[in-house]
Amino acid sequence: MLRPRPGRLVVVLSWLCFTLAAASAIHPVAMAIPKGEGTAPAFPPRFGSLACPFVAEATEAAVPDSPLADTLFPPAVMGAPKEEGNAPARSPSAEALPLPFPVTAEEGVSRGRLLAQVTPRQQDVGQPDPRCSWPATSYEAMRWTLETLARHAPEIARLEILGTSVQGRPILGLRISDHIDRNEMEPEARVVGAIHGNERISYEVAIFLAIRLVKGYTLYPEVNQVVDGVETLIIPMLNPDGVAACTRENALGVDLNRNFSFMQLSTLSGNPSFSEPESRALRDDALDHPYVLGLSYHATANYLNLVWNYTPVPPRHLPELFQLMRQYSLATGYVITLGWHWYAVYGEMTDWSYGTRGMLDTIVEIPGDPDQGQHTSIHVPRALTLLSRATEGLAGRVRAADTGAPLSAWISVEQRPMPIYTEPENGDFHTFLLPGSYSLIAHAPGYQPLRIDGIQVPEDGSSWTELELEPGGPTCGFAVLGTLLPGEIDTGWYQNRSQPADALGPPDGEAYALEPTGEIALDLGTTISDREGPDLRIHEATVGGAHACLVLGAADRDGPFFQLGKVQGTAEIDLAEAGVSQIRYLRLVDLSTGSFGDPPASFGLDAVEVLEDRD
């Protein structure tokens, strides 16, 4: 299922190179390329570790036995504290560091493509993991650290329990913002460590980042920019049972980074998507918080792993993803790669975050050696820089024109057609975009879609747009819950470039090709009840003839799903005929027998429309 791909090249088509070259903010160097097969890129000079001005405050609780026991606040990773009238000392600028790779974007464009040789990941082979013998922070020490930070800075930090692991350990997150007791209209970001419990450096970096954000506030401009402008959730140990046992999987032996519902394999036997409490905890939090950016720390490699991990097709936000990670690459020497070109993964977390929520989520693979100080001193400043950029791009608010009430809505940017969701309570939305002119369309169940053209995203900061939707519009597909693929994608010439998000909203001729026997699950955004006559219309954008599809429905996100009927091409569904009174969620299963990877050979789902004139 996970097949290493020795010698595979990262191939970015020439149109992408042209796009990146045309964007003024893009550095001429487009992608990190190592020096040769099996050789890591040259590593930049280590950031200096300066004495930390903080000491651990007294606490009634005993400090757990861990590397954090000596001091809650380890060596500084950003520079000396600010002195009166002086700017803080700073680490060398990423722009000033020597490039760790020899090939430039211009050279790549001249060849008509841009290449980066990557080394295949070494798979677990049942040998003892040497990482388990290294000193590392325990779950108890992590919990004590987050509790201490929240207790001593309650105005900016709040400890949250997102869920409970298989063995009953609380899955903890520290949410940080300048007014943590308020739900402000500001962008949100997320940092995740230890989705694999034996990747210890992943949670050490996350813990140090939490410490820096809380204890560095008011002292460092870089920290102030993040805390004042972004609401950040840090989850150091998503897999606490795996951390305790030093295992990749959770306590039931499930790899959590294969347990998400986006592009899961229908041929996979065993645990279904979101079978585990840890993955469900992250999902449920993400559904309430429309995160703009994310980092997921892993080990053991030196890659900046962009989506997609399931397909060679580039993501629609590739210019933005590359721009976000460019400085990270320059400062660390890490290779930027599209995940599939390293090795294919299905049901992966960052693919799910981007594919269903529009979040620009990226994996950072850190070499898994025990030099904790080196890695934290390198990665914490890079993380702060990236988090601060959540304030750039396009932002706004969606409200009802008749009442002024904020709406739960989704926005599609025409030039980057992936869904962006509003924060449910305030109706605000945020997305990172490169400077330029954009068109957007806002959708909400029961409201008329609203299109705005010519929105200018500035060089610095964001563009704010107020949107008021008139009632009386259609109810259509609101969000993607997940998808199933009938098989692995093992060729770089995969032809299906459609995305599940193409099936959202009213029919527009843009469709998601399900693949033969593939599947998609959708949220309509509101519960609908059976009325007289047909209740749903399934729209197929017919290419190569009408195809058959099985439709199932449920009132709850996790089922049970009941068969509603079969359709051939565009057709209608009556809930009464299936004996179902209410639904909100749909599953559509392709029944065609065409060729995998050939879009015209499967059902092309253009839209699901609720028929409002049913009485």
Secondary structure, 3 states (H helix, E strand, C coil): CCCCCCCCEEEEEHHHHHHHHHCCCCCCCCCCCCCECCECCCCCCCCCCECCCCCCCCCCCCCCCCCCCCCCCCCECCCCCCCCCCCCCCCCCHHHCCCCCCCCHHHHHHCCEEEEECCCCCCCCCCCCHHHHCCCCCHHHHHHHHHHHHHHCCCCEEEEEEEECCCCCEEEEEEECCCCCCCCCCCEEEEECCCCCCCHHHHHHHHHHHHHHHHCCCCCHHHHHHHHHCEEEEECCCCHHHHHHCCCCCCCCCCHHHCCCCCEECCCCCCCCCCCHHHHHHHHHHHHCCCCEEEEEECCCCEEEECCCCCCCCCCCHHHHHHHHHHHHHHHCCEEEEHHHCCCCCCCHHHHHHHHHCCEEEEEECCCCCCHHHHHHHHHHHHHHHHHHHHCEEEEEEEECCCCCECCCEEEECCEEEEEECCCCCCEEEECCCCEEEEEEEECCCECCEEEEEEEECCCCEEEEEEEECECCCCECCEEEEEEECCCCCCCCCCCCCCHHHHCCCCCCCCEECCCCCEEEEEEEEEEECCCCCCEEEEECCCCCCCEEEEEEECCCCCCCEEEEEEECCEEECHHHHCCCEEEEEEEEECCCCCCCCHHHCCEEEEEEECCCCC
